Structures are given as structure tokens and as C-alpha cells.
């Protein structure tokens, strides 16, 4: 099993591979494939639960999916996303919710969106024994503030702001920072400015690692593929073909066959 210390030591030496999973079967697949980190993202809202964004996802949703991922990958390093309003309301509530991910669901760490404003909370969580991964750039829980999915750090002023935010999170004790949709040059500068690993999604080639949504990688959503993602399979078409074949077999009475039935005696 990969440890926190191992992940930190990989910075600048070996790219870190992180991918999302939301259930036991896919958790088993990505763990057997050899990813370093499984992220149970609140992107479960978009990719599994049918929401248009991550905001409706609840603590109970996240706990259930983290538990499923842990059952599918007992030895994996699992990071659980803190969903919207699970940590913003009060520090005490945030500690209790983060602790539930470790205590009830078996996560190894939690991920929190936001920069220096949440640095005191990060410090408190770490002191409580809860490892924290940071998240800067486009933070989907703040999509209403951003006014859409826009690349961050595109000019010098915003780039310097993100660098300072990353340093604040590093000082607070995060073990890694996700950089989402950050201009490549800015992501490179952030990566060079902090000692903890950066993990990019839509943030270019110079982060210490990369993360993608499993459903994008497997082609499970035919109507959506962000520019920064890469489709490595087309399971939507494969699944569609399989189910259509099943329908034909049932209607033509070619399924079930002799080998699919039970006999008396």
C-alpha cells in the first residue's frame, strides 16, 4: 500500500497517477491497474448520480461511495472529497465530517477546495490526525462565483495569487495540491514554488502528477469530453452493444440456453 510519505517523496522524481472511482468494481480495476491514488470525488454527482454539478452531493452520498471503493480496493490509498457545505460552515463540523471519512469509510485522507481562507482549517485537521489534500484553480464547488468553468492563472496577477495560495496551503500542512484548469505556465510555477506534490487536471505537463475522471478515461459519457481529458476506451458503445445483443437473444429465445438453466433432481 502506498503511504503518505511515499507520495510526498515522489515529487520531482516519479509522476503520481490519480484517478477517480465511485464504486467497488471500478475501484478494484483501477487499483489492480496500479494507480497511486484513488480519488472518490464529489464529481460522483455529475458522473453517477445524474446532477449537473457537484453542489447537491451530500456527506451521506460521499460516505456511501467511499465505503464502496474501500471494499473494492482494501489496500488502496483513498482520498475522499469533502462535499459542499461539509466544511465551510464551522471548523468543528468540518473536523467531525472529515473524521467520518477516515473512521467510518476507511479513507486515508480528505480533499478540500480553496486556498488561504481554509489554511487554518487545514492546519487543525492535520493536527487532529487527518491528512489533507488541497485543491486550487478552478474549484467546482465555487462554480457560481467563477461564473462558469474557466481557466485560472492566465495573467501575472492571478498567477502570483495562486502561487501564494499554494504556499499558504503548504504551510498549513497539506501533503499535495490538486491544480484544476490552471494555465500551464502558472501550474509549472506553482509546482516549482512548493515542496509538496502538485497533481494536475487540465493544468498542463509540468505538475508532479495527473488526475482524470474514470468515466472520461473509459468513454462512459459520449456527450462530454473536456479538452484536457483523453478517452482511452469507448465503454459506452461496448455496453450499448452488449445490452442490445441481450435484448435480441431474449426476444429470439436464444437466451437462456441449456447451460443457463437448473434442472430438478
Long-range contacts (C-beta under 8 A, 24 or more apart in sequence): 1-75, 1-76, 1-77, 2-36, 2-37, 2-77, 3-77, 4-77, 4-108, 4-109, 4-131, 4-175, 7-36, 7-37, 7-77, 7-175, 7-176, 7-197, 8-175, 8-176, 8-196, 8-197, 10-36, 10-197, 10-208, 10-209, 11-195, 11-196, 11-197, 11-208, 12-208, 15-208, 15-209, 15-210, 16-176, 16-197, 16-199, 16-208, 16-209, 16-210, 17-209, 17-210, 18-79, 18-199, 18-209, 18-210, 18-211, 19-211, 19-212, 19-213, 19-214, 19-217, 20-47, 20-211, 20-212, 20-213, 20-214, 20-215, 21-69, 21-72, 21-73, 21-214, 22-47, 22-48, 22-65, 22-68, 22-69, 22-214, 23-48, 23-65, 23-68, 23-69, 23-72, 24-68, 24-69, 24-71, 24-72, 24-73, 25-72, 26-72, 26-214, 27-68, 27-69, 27-70, 27-71, 27-72, 27-73, 27-76, 28-72, 28-73, 30-73, 30-214, 31-72, 31-73, 31-75, 31-76, 35-76, 36-77, 36-209, 37-76, 37-77, 37-78, 37-79, 37-199, 37-211, 38-69, 38-73, 38-76, 38-77, 38-78, 38-79, 39-78, 39-79, 39-81, 39-111, 39-211, 40-65, 40-66, 40-69, 40-78, 40-79, 40-80, 40-81, 40-107, 41-81, 41-111, 41-213, 42-81, 42-82, 42-83, 42-84, 42-140, 42-141, 43-81, 43-140, 43-213, 47-213, 47-214, 47-215, 47-220, 47-221, 53-140, 53-143, 54-83, 54-84, 54-140, 54-141, 55-84, 55-141, 55-143, 57-83, 57-84, 58-83, 59-83, 59-86, 59-97, 59-100, 62-86, 62-101, 62-105, 63-100, 63-101, 63-104, 63-105, 66-101, 66-105, 66-106, 66-107, 67-104, 67-105, 67-106, 70-105, 70-106, 70-107, 77-108, 77-109, 78-106, 78-107, 78-108, 78-109, 79-107, 79-108, 79-109, 79-110, 79-111, 79-133, 80-105, 80-107, 80-109, 80-110, 80-111, 81-110, 81-111, 82-110, 82-111, 82-112, 82-113, 83-141, 84-141, 87-112, 87-118, 87-121, 91-120, 91-121, 91-124, 94-121, 94-124, 94-125, 95-124, 95-125, 95-128, 95-130, 98-125, 98-128, 98-130, 98-132, 99-128, 99-130, 102-130, 109-133, 109-175, 111-135, 111-178, 113-139, 113-140, 113-141, 113-142, 114-139, 114-142, 115-162, 115-165, 115-166, 115-168, 115-169, 116-164, 116-165, 116-168, 116-169, 118-169, 119-168, 119-169, 119-171, 119-172, 120-172, 122-169, 122-172, 122-173, 122-174, 123-172, 123-173, 126-172, 126-173, 126-174, 127-173, 131-175, 132-172, 132-173, 132-174, 132-175, 133-174, 133-175, 133-176, 133-177, 133-178, 133-199, 134-166, 134-169, 134-174, 134-176, 134-177, 134-178, 135-177, 135-178, 135-180, 136-162, 136-165, 136-166, 136-169, 136-177, 136-178, 136-179, 136-180, 136-182, 136-190, 137-162, 137-178, 137-179, 137-180, 137-181, 137-182, 137-187, 137-203, 138-180, 138-181, 138-182, 138-202, 139-180, 140-180, 149-181, 150-181, 151-181, 151-182, 151-183, 151-202, 152-180, 152-181, 152-182, 152-183, 152-186, 153-182, 153-183, 153-185, 153-186, 153-187, 154-183, 154-186, 158-186, 159-183, 159-185, 159-186, 159-189, 162-186, 162-190, 163-189, 163-190, 163-193, 166-190, 166-193, 166-194, 166-198, 167-193, 167-194, 170-194, 170-195, 170-196, 176-208, 176-209, 178-211, 179-203, 179-207, 181-228, 201-228, 202-226, 202-227, 202-228, 202-229, 203-228
